[in-house]
Amino acid sequence: MLIALEFTGQALGRLLCALCRKQVTANSMSSVVILVFGTVGGFMPSYMAIPPILRWLSWITPCSFAFEGLMLNEFVNLELDFNIMGASGSEVTPIDIGGNVWLNVYSLPRSSFSDTTYIKLFDIIMVFAFALVYDTLGKY
């Protein structure tokens, strides 16, 4: 997934260089684009914390597919070895947290569409598709 995201970043850089006449403009545009991608990617605010009017941006952001694929790969059915203290009535008791509970906090947008394996495969194909589209647009 990280290699696919690296290919996408390189392709996006080539696209921005092809669109701009000066390197300074391409650098500035890349900062803005990466900021938008990071903001709606699902890891700075969780998907449900993004205003509903902006949630559609996660479908055109390669970072959201990469983040979702990595999160599903790392946390599905994971047994964590630590406890988090939680309140139970008036006393504080340890609560065991597993990977699936951790994933529910992030509320990934496509995680409930199908089996986890197929979603991870879909995510990596989408990230490579973004790289292909960016490279093709940069070429023309």
C-alpha positions as CSV (number, residue, x, y, z in Angstrom):
1,M,0.0,0.0,0.0
2,L,2.8,2.4,0.8
3,I,4.5,1.7,-2.5
4,A,1.3,2.3,-4.3
5,L,0.8,5.6,-2.4
6,E,4.4,6.5,-3.3
7,F,3.7,5.9,-7.0
8,T,0.6,8.1,-6.7
9,G,2.6,10.9,-5.0
10,Q,5.2,10.8,-7.8
11,A,2.5,10.8,-10.5
12,L,0.8,13.7,-8.8
13,G,4.0,15.6,-8.7
14,R,4.6,15.0,-12.4
15,L,1.0,16.2,-13.1
16,L,1.5,19.4,-11.2
17,C,4.8,20.1,-12.9
18,A,3.1,19.5,-16.2
19,L,0.3,22.0,-15.3
20,C,2.6,24.8,-14.0
21,R,5.2,26.9,-15.8
22,K,7.3,27.4,-12.8
23,Q,8.6,25.1,-10.1
24,V,7.6,27.4,-7.3
25,T,4.0,27.3,-8.5
26,A,4.1,23.5,-8.6
27,N,5.6,23.3,-5.1
28,S,2.9,25.6,-3.8
29,M,0.1,23.7,-5.5
30,S,1.4,20.4,-4.2
31,S,1.3,21.7,-0.6
32,V,-2.3,22.7,-1.0
33,V,-3.3,19.4,-2.7
34,I,-1.5,17.3,0.0
35,L,-3.2,19.4,2.7
36,V,-6.6,18.7,1.3
37,F,-5.8,15.0,0.8
38,G,-4.6,14.7,4.3
39,T,-7.6,16.6,5.8
40,V,-10.2,14.4,4.2
41,G,-8.2,11.2,4.2
42,G,-9.8,10.0,7.4
43,F,-6.9,10.0,9.8
44,M,-6.7,13.6,11.0
45,P,-10.4,13.9,11.7
46,S,-12.2,10.5,11.6
47,Y,-14.6,10.1,8.7
48,M,-17.7,10.9,10.8
49,A,-16.0,14.1,12.1
50,I,-15.7,15.5,8.6
51,P,-18.7,17.6,7.7
52,P,-21.2,15.7,5.6
53,I,-20.9,18.1,2.8
54,L,-17.2,17.3,2.4
55,R,-17.3,13.5,3.0
56,W,-17.5,12.9,-0.8
57,L,-13.9,14.2,-1.1
58,S,-12.7,11.0,0.5
59,W,-13.8,9.1,-2.6
60,I,-11.4,11.1,-4.8
61,T,-8.5,11.2,-2.4
62,P,-5.9,8.5,-2.7
63,C,-4.8,9.0,0.9
64,S,-8.2,7.8,2.2
65,F,-7.9,4.5,0.3
66,A,-4.4,4.0,1.5
67,F,-5.2,4.8,5.1
68,E,-8.3,2.5,5.0
69,G,-6.3,-0.4,3.5
70,L,-3.5,0.0,6.1
71,M,-5.9,0.3,9.0
72,L,-7.9,-2.8,8.0
73,N,-4.7,-4.7,7.4
74,E,-3.3,-3.9,10.8
75,F,-6.3,-3.9,13.1
76,V,-8.9,-6.4,12.0
77,N,-9.2,-9.1,14.6
78,L,-6.1,-7.8,16.4
79,E,-5.7,-8.6,20.1
80,L,-4.1,-5.6,21.9
81,D,-2.0,-6.3,24.9
82,F,-2.8,-3.2,26.9
83,N,-5.8,-1.9,28.9
84,I,-7.4,1.5,28.7
85,M,-8.9,2.9,31.9
86,G,-12.6,3.6,31.5
87,A,-15.4,4.7,33.9
88,S,-17.9,2.2,35.1
89,G,-20.4,3.8,37.4
90,S,-18.4,5.6,40.2
91,E,-15.2,3.5,39.9
92,V,-12.6,3.2,37.3
93,T,-11.9,-0.2,35.8
94,P,-9.6,-1.5,33.0
95,I,-11.3,-2.1,29.7
96,D,-9.7,-4.5,27.2
97,I,-9.7,-3.1,23.7
98,G,-9.3,-5.1,20.5
99,G,-8.5,-4.1,17.0
100,N,-12.1,-4.2,15.8
101,V,-13.1,-1.7,18.6
102,W,-10.2,0.5,17.6
103,L,-11.4,0.5,14.0
104,N,-14.9,1.5,15.0
105,V,-13.5,4.7,16.4
106,Y,-12.3,5.7,12.9
107,S,-15.6,4.7,11.2
108,L,-13.9,3.9,7.9
109,P,-16.3,4.8,5.0
110,R,-16.0,1.6,2.9
111,S,-15.2,-1.0,5.7
112,S,-18.8,-2.3,5.8
113,F,-19.2,-2.8,2.0
114,S,-17.8,-6.3,1.8
115,D,-15.3,-8.8,3.3
116,T,-12.1,-7.2,4.6
117,T,-9.9,-8.9,2.1
118,Y,-11.9,-7.6,-0.8
119,I,-11.9,-4.0,0.6
120,K,-8.1,-4.1,1.0
121,L,-7.8,-5.3,-2.6
122,F,-10.2,-2.6,-3.8
123,D,-8.2,0.0,-1.8
124,I,-4.8,-0.9,-3.3
125,I,-6.3,-1.1,-6.8
126,M,-7.8,2.4,-6.4
127,V,-4.5,3.9,-5.2
128,F,-2.7,2.4,-8.3
129,A,-5.6,3.7,-10.4
130,F,-5.0,7.2,-9.1
131,A,-1.3,6.9,-10.0
132,L,-2.3,5.8,-13.5
133,V,-4.8,8.6,-14.0
134,Y,-2.4,11.3,-12.7
135,D,0.4,10.0,-15.0
136,T,-1.8,9.9,-18.0
137,L,-3.1,13.4,-17.4
138,G,0.4,14.6,-16.8
139,K,1.5,13.1,-20.1
140,Y,-1.1,15.0,-22.0
